[in-house]
Each structure stands twice: as C-alpha cells, then as structure tokens.
Amino acid sequence: MRLPLNQRIAILLHEGVSGPHGKTGLSLLRYSEAPIVVVIDRESADKSLPELTGIKRDVPIVASVTESLDYKPEVLVIGIAPGGGAIPDEYWLEIKNALEAGMSLVNGLHTPLANIPELNALLKTGQLIWDVRKEPSNLSVASGIARTLPCRRVLTVGTDMAIGKMSTSLELHWASKLRGWRSKFLATGQTGVMLEGDGVALDAVRVDFAAGAVEQIVMRYGKNYDILHIEGQGSLLHPSSTATLPLIRGSQPTQLVLVHRAGQTHNRNHPHVPIPPLPKVIQLYETVASAGGAFGNVPVAAIALNTAHLDELTALEAITQTTAETGLPCTDPVRFDAGVLLDGVMKN
C-alpha cells in the first residue's frame, strides 16, 4: 500500500509541527504527492505552515479532527514519531472521531490498531486501517549476497536519529533520476513506506532477520537499477539504536553518505553521549562497514548537513567548515542541491 493519491488526507500532528516528534507528518508534507488538505495540531492551529516549517505547501492547521471535517478529509494519517512509537493517550479520542466520521486510518506507530475490536466496530464499508509497521513474510537471515549486485548501493548513515537520512536519500534519488540514471529509493521506515508504497519497516522486524529483510528488498531491485538509495535508520552513536548495523550488512553498500545536524555536539535525547569529531565518525562507519576488510572498502563519500535551524548565510558557512574539516563534498540537500553529494558518490 501507499498513501492514496485520489483521497483527501488529514495529518494528525498535535505538538508535531514545531515539536521534535513530527518527522512523519512533516516529511509527508514535504514529499508526498497525495492531496493533503489539513493538518491537525492544537499547538499551531491557525498559524502558517510555510512560516513555521519552511515547507512550501500552504495547508491549513486546525485544532482537532472535528474542525478538520470542514475540509472533507477521507484519510487520517498519524504524523508523529515519538520515542518508542507508542500512541499518546490524547490521540485515541481523535482517532475514534475520525473513524466515526468515515475516514480511513494510516498508522505508522508501533501500536497496531487494525485488530482492536473497539476501532473495528467503527469501520463502515470502504474504510480501512493500515498499520504500516509490519514484519514482511518469508524472511531469512542475511548472507552478504548483495555484494554480487552490479548497481551502486548508497546508504545514508547518521550521527543521531531523526536528522534527515530519509530526506537525503530521497533528494539523492531524484538527483539521480534527473541525470537519466535508473534509480530506486528503498524505504526502511514507516514514512518512506507510506511515500513509496514498498519497502520494509525495519524496526518491526525481529533482530535476527533484520539484515535479511534488507537484503531481500535490495536483491529484489538491484539487478534492474543503476543505483539504489537506501534509507538509513538510527545511528551507531545512539545507545538505543539497533537498525544501522543490519542496514549495513543487508545492503552491502558501495558508498555511505553521512548525515549530521550542523553544530550538534551531543546526542539529542542522551546529552551524556557526545558526538565525536566528524573525521572520527567517518572512520567508525568505514571500519564497521568494511569489517576489517571482510566486506571490502566502503567509503563515506559525502556529508549531508542538516541546516534547517540556521539562516542561509550561517548554513553556507557551516557547509564550508564541514568540507574543510572532512575533506569531503558537503551540502544541505534539502535546502540546496543534492548534486554535490551525488558527485561525491560517483567518484568513489
């Protein structure tokens, strides 16, 4: 499944437009082709979405599902991605109101909703609940076979969670297509799966099969494309992250693109965990990816710098400084042009 392109979408995003957990909804607003007609966020109601987020999509913000009905939405998407992926208590009434109003529901959180009797009792003909985070069927353990593919396999990795790995992979994918290459974006998180209609929600997969799930989708597409842009998850520097290593092993990347938030020196949720200097982080990722030579040389080819919190002049200065610090091509691919990063990938 994917977000329906012929149905009107409402995004449930309380405290998410300007808060730290709105990644899913904001990414859909930035990248989805679906007709998003309203955003629901009581904190930001009646404010300008472009002014708050910089996203060039003028969608009204209202305070509740009930108020959103004026815009005739047909599908409600839960747009937050909080730590642990649980549904906040205050969201349940909004979900029930949406179902009672005849809307279908797209749920990217860990809590499955499709089998809850109370919610199913509210469904009418034509309504459905799509739980995006599901483990694929017919999984096996990884074998490293993706190394045999002829295509480039570009994996985004990060210095922290939720800093722009999916956005970087999407921007690189579109830049590749503009150059006439056969390119495929491989989604590995709930938002990417909503956008692409395919992929694997990696954090729903049992850890023994995680690398195998990645390998399975890479092998499905690798022979038919020139370049695969594989959406990164988590970070080797994050104390709770388990997704990065299976992505590295399953995809057997040919290049890595490191994503970093400009100026960030510590883990956002665990300030006692520092982010080492970028050259050290690069060395870490290259060492882990190659496993001392067992999997061949895997270079970090470029740095994607998240500068959303900076003005343009300061952002450009940060990009110049990062290039000098690492010796690698660097830019903010969302704000500027991903071609700089793609040039770095193609040189390796």
N, C-alpha and C positions, 0 to 999 in steps of 0.2 A: 504494500500500500504506500501511498504518499498523500500529502495534503491535496484535497480535491481542488482542481483548478476551475471547476464550474460551480463551486458553492462559496457562499459568503462566510468569511472567517472572523471570529472574535477571539482575541487573545486575553486570557486571564493572567494578570500580571501585577497583582497587588504588591506594593513596595518593590517592584522589579524594574520599573522604568529608570529610576535613578539609584536604585539599591544594588547590592552586589550579586543578587541571585537571579537576575532577569536575562541570563545569557540566551536561553532557548527562545524566548519571545522576541528579544531584540535581534537575534540572528535571523529569525523568520521575517521580521520586518525589513531587514536589510537585503535578504537574498531570495525570499520566496516569490514565485510568480503568482501565487494564489491571491484572490481578491480579499485582502484583509480590510474589513470595513470599520472595525472599532477595537480599541484597547481598553481593558478594564483594570484600573489602578486607582484606588481611592486616594492615595497619597498625591497623585499627579493629575487628578481629574480637572478637566477644563484647561489644562496647560498645553503648550505646543510641543508635540513630539519632536519635530526637527530641531527646535531650540534646546530641548532637554538632552537629546541624544546625538544630534548631528546626522541622523538618518534622513535622507531626502525622500520621505514618504509622509504626506500630510494626513494622518489618520487621527480621528478624534479620540480623546481619552475621557472615559466616564467612570463613575464611582462604583458601579455594581452591574451584575448581569441583568437585573431588572431594567436599569437605564439603557443598557446596550440593545435592548429589544427594539428601540426606535430605529435602529439601523438594519433590522431584519437579518441578523446573522443566522446561519444554518449549521455552523460547526463551532464548538468551543474548544480551543487549544489551551492546555495548561502550560503557561510560558515561563514558569520559574524552574530553577535547577538548584535547590538548596542542598547543603551538605547532607549526605545520607539518602537523598532522594525521597524523603517522606512527604506526604501531603499535609500541609499545615491545617490545624483544626478549623480555622475560619474559612477555608476553601470548600468545605463539604456542603454548606448551605448554597453557595454559588453554583456548585456542580449540580446539585439537585434542582435548583431553579432553572438551570439551562436545559436539563433533560426534560423537565416538566413543560418547558416552553417549546419542545420539539427539536432541540438541537442535538446533533451527534457530538461525541466527545473524543478528543485525541489526548492521550495521557502519556507523557514521556517520563514520568517518575517511577520509582521502584515499586510503589504500592500498586498492585494490579486491581483494576476496577471492573473489568468485563464480567467477572464471575461473582460480584457482590449482589445477592438477591434483591436488596433494597433498591439498588440502582437499576437492575434489570427490570424490575417491576414498573419503572417509569418509562421504559422504552416503548415507542409506538412503531408501527410499520415504517420501515425505511430508516429508522435511527440505528446507530451502532456505536459501540465503544471500542476504540483501537488502543490497546496497550502496546506501546512501541517497544518497550524493553522486554523482549522475549528471547530466550535462547534458541538459536537455529537448530533444526533437526539434523540427524545423520552426521554428528560431529565425530572427529577422530583427533588424535594427538598430532602435533606438527612433526615434520620430518626434514625441514630445510629445503624442500624441493623447489621453492620459489626462486632459488639461486639459478635454476636452469632456464628461467624465462629470458627472452631476448630484450624485453622492454626495460626502460628506466622505471625504478620504483622509488618515489620520493616521499619520505616520511617526515612529517613535522614533529618535532620534539620541543620540550619547553623547560624553562627554569621554574615554572609553577603551574598550577592548574588554572583554567579559565582565563587565559591571557591572549587567545587568538589563534590557536592551532588550526581549528576548522576554517576560520576565515582565511588564513594564509593558504591552506590547501585549495580552497575554492578559488581564490584570486590567481593562484598559480595555474590551476586547471583552465580557467578562462583565458589567461595569457597564452597558454599552450595552444588552445583552440584557435586563437587569433593568428597564430603563426602557421596554422594549417596542419598541426600535428593531430594524430588520433590520440586524444586524451580522455581519461576517465577519472572522476573523483570517486574514491571509495570511502563511504561513510562508516564510521565506527562508533558513533554516539547517537543518542536519540534525535537530536536536532538534525544532524546530517541525514539520518534515515528518513525523517519527515520530508526533507527537501528533495532527496534523491529517489525515494521510493524503493531503495535497495540498500544493502549493507548489513552490518552486524552491530547490534548494541552491545559492545564488548563487556560492559560491566554487568550484563545479565548472564554472562557465560561462566560456568564453573571453571575455576582457575586451571585445572588440568587440561581443559580443552580450549583455553583462550587463544593460545598461539595457533592451534589447529583451526579454529574458526577464522582467524585472519588469513592463514594460509589457504583455506578453502576458497575464500572470495577473491584473493589475489590470483590464484590459479584459474579461477573461472574467467577472468577478464584479461589476464596478462598476455595471452597469445594473440589477442585481437586489437591491441592498442600499442602505440609507440611509447606512451608514458602514463603511469598510474600515479595519481596524487592521493596519498593515503593519509586520512585524517588522524592526527595524533591525539592521544589521551594521556592525562596525568603528567607526571614528571618523575624522573629518577631522584630528584632532590626533595620530593614530597614524602613525608613519613607515612601517609596513608595510601599512597598510590600503588596499585598493582597492575596497571594496564600497559605501561610503557614497554616493559620487557617483552611481554607476549606480542606486542605490535612489532618490535624489532625482530624477534625470532621468526614470527609467522610470515612477515612480508619480505624478509631478507633484503632490506633496502639497498639501493645502489648509491643514494645520496640522502643526507639528512639536512633539514632546514631548521635551525634553532630559533625558537620564538621567545622573546623576552620583553617585559614591560620596562620601558625606559626609566632608569633611576631606581628601580626596585632592588633593595639590598637584602630583604628577608622574606621568608615565606609569609604570604598574606594571612593565613589562618593560624600559623605557628611561628610567631615572631622570634622564638628562641632558635629557629633554624635559619642560618644565614644562607644567602645565595653567593657562592664563590665568584671570583672574577670570571668573566666570560671565557677567557682562554682556558681556565681550569675546567669549566663546564664543557667546553668543546672537547677537550682531551678526554673527559669522562665518557661522553657519549660515543666518541670514536672508539675508545677502548672497549666499552661494553658491546657495541655493535659488531666489532671485529672479533671479539672474544680471543684476543691474543693471536689472531691470525686464523682461527678455526673457520671463520666465515668470510675471510677476505677483507680487504681495505674498504671501509665505509666512511667517507669524509663528510664532515659538516661543510656544506657548500656555500651557505649564505646565512645571514641573520635577518629575521623578520622582527622589527622593533615596533612594539605597540606604543604609539604616542598619543592615544586618544585624549589623555589628560593634560596634554601640553598645547600651547599655542603653536602656530605654524613655524615661526622663527626658532623657537626653542626646540621644536621637534627636529628641524633640519640640523641644528647644532648637535643634538643627541645622536642623530644618524651619522654625522661626520666623525664624532668622537668614537662611536662604536666601530666604525670602519677602521679607524686608526688603531684602536685597541686590539682588534682581532685580525686585521689584515684581510677581512672577508667582505664581499658585497653586502650592503645593508640598506634597507629602506622600510618604511611602513607600507605594506602592500595594499591596505585598505584605504589609506589616506592619499597615497601617491601611486606609483606604477609598479606592479609586480614584476615587470620585465627585467628589472635589475637583479632580482633574486633568480629568475629563470635563466638569465645569462650565466650566473654562477653555477647553477645546476648543470648546465650543458657543457661547462668547461671541465667538469670532473668525470 
